[in-house]
Amino acid sequence: MEESDEPYVDADDFPREQGDRMCPRCGCCAVGVGHYSPPEVVAGTLTATIRIQPNPSSLSREPYHDPSDEPEAWFCRGGCDDRGEHYKSKRTSVTFIGRVKKANPSAA
């Protein structure tokens, strides 16, 4: 299996506000953890990358710490882009920040 070049983000890398982890891009939304599906490249007249975003209500506050679990990622609950600007459309309700960095089981 090929390793993704998408970033891994450690839980301690997020700024905190009143106990919640906050989005490092927009700074005003909490982040959550959801199931991670690598993006799919769709070929056609235009090449596009499609990422399946989880439902906002399915996001949890903490990642699972078992490295054998399904891949997870951090998502901005408010749906901001890479510049920290929120999308005008409510169609995009959460956005990908980075993959959850799991502990190495051999390090334990």
C-alpha positions in Angstrom: 0.0 0.0 0.0 1.3 3.4 -0.9 1.8 6.0 1.8 -0.3 9.2 1.3 1.5 12.5 1.1 -1.3 14.2 3.0 -0.2 15.7 6.3 -0.4 13.9 9.7 -1.5 16.2 12.6 -0.9 15.4 16.2 -3.7 16.2 18.7 -1.3 18.5 20.6 -0.7 20.7 17.5 -4.1 22.4 17.7 -4.7 25.7 19.6 -7.2 25.3 22.4 -10.0 27.5 23.5 -12.1 26.6 26.6 -10.9 23.0 26.3 -11.8 22.6 22.6 -9.3 22.0 19.9 -9.7 24.9 17.4 -9.1 24.9 13.6 -5.5 26.2 12.9 -6.7 27.8 9.6 -9.8 29.9 10.6 -9.2 29.9 14.4 -12.9 30.2 15.1 -14.2 26.7 14.7 -13.7 23.6 16.7 -12.2 20.5 15.1 -13.5 16.9 15.1 -12.2 13.5 14.2 -14.0 11.4 11.6 -13.3 8.4 9.4 -10.7 9.1 6.7 -11.1 8.0 3.1 -8.2 8.9 0.8 -9.2 11.2 -2.0 -10.1 9.6 -5.3 -8.9 11.0 -8.6 -11.6 11.1 -11.2 -10.5 11.0 -14.8 -12.5 12.6 -17.6 -12.4 15.8 -19.5 -11.1 17.4 -16.3 -9.3 15.7 -13.6 -10.7 16.2 -10.1 -10.0 14.9 -6.7 -13.0 13.8 -4.7 -12.9 13.4 -0.9 -15.8 11.9 1.0 -16.5 14.3 4.0 -18.1 12.8 7.1 -21.4 14.1 8.5 -20.7 16.8 11.1 -22.7 15.0 13.8 -20.5 11.9 13.4 -17.3 13.7 14.3 -15.8 12.9 17.7 -13.7 15.2 20.0 -10.9 12.7 20.4 -9.3 10.2 18.0 -9.2 6.5 18.8 -5.8 5.5 20.0 -5.7 2.0 18.6 -3.4 2.1 15.6 -5.2 -0.9 14.1 -8.5 1.1 13.8 -9.6 2.5 10.5 -7.8 5.7 9.4 -9.1 8.9 10.8 -8.6 12.6 10.0 -9.2 16.0 11.6 -11.9 18.2 10.1 -12.9 21.8 10.7 -16.5 21.7 11.8 -17.2 25.1 10.2 -15.9 24.2 6.7 -13.1 26.6 5.9 -10.6 26.5 3.1 -6.8 26.4 3.2 -6.8 30.2 3.7 -9.1 30.0 6.7 -12.1 31.5 4.8 -15.5 29.8 5.2 -17.3 28.6 2.2 -20.4 30.6 1.3 -22.3 27.5 0.5 -23.5 25.4 3.4 -23.1 22.4 1.1 -19.6 22.0 2.5 -20.1 21.7 6.2 -16.8 20.2 7.3 -13.4 20.3 5.7 -10.3 18.1 5.9 -7.3 19.5 7.9 -5.0 16.4 8.2 -4.8 12.8 9.0 -4.7 11.7 12.7 -1.2 10.8 13.8 -1.5 7.4 15.5 1.0 6.1 18.1 3.5 3.6 16.9 2.5 0.3 18.5 6.2 -0.9 18.6 7.1 2.2 20.6 5.0 1.2 23.6 
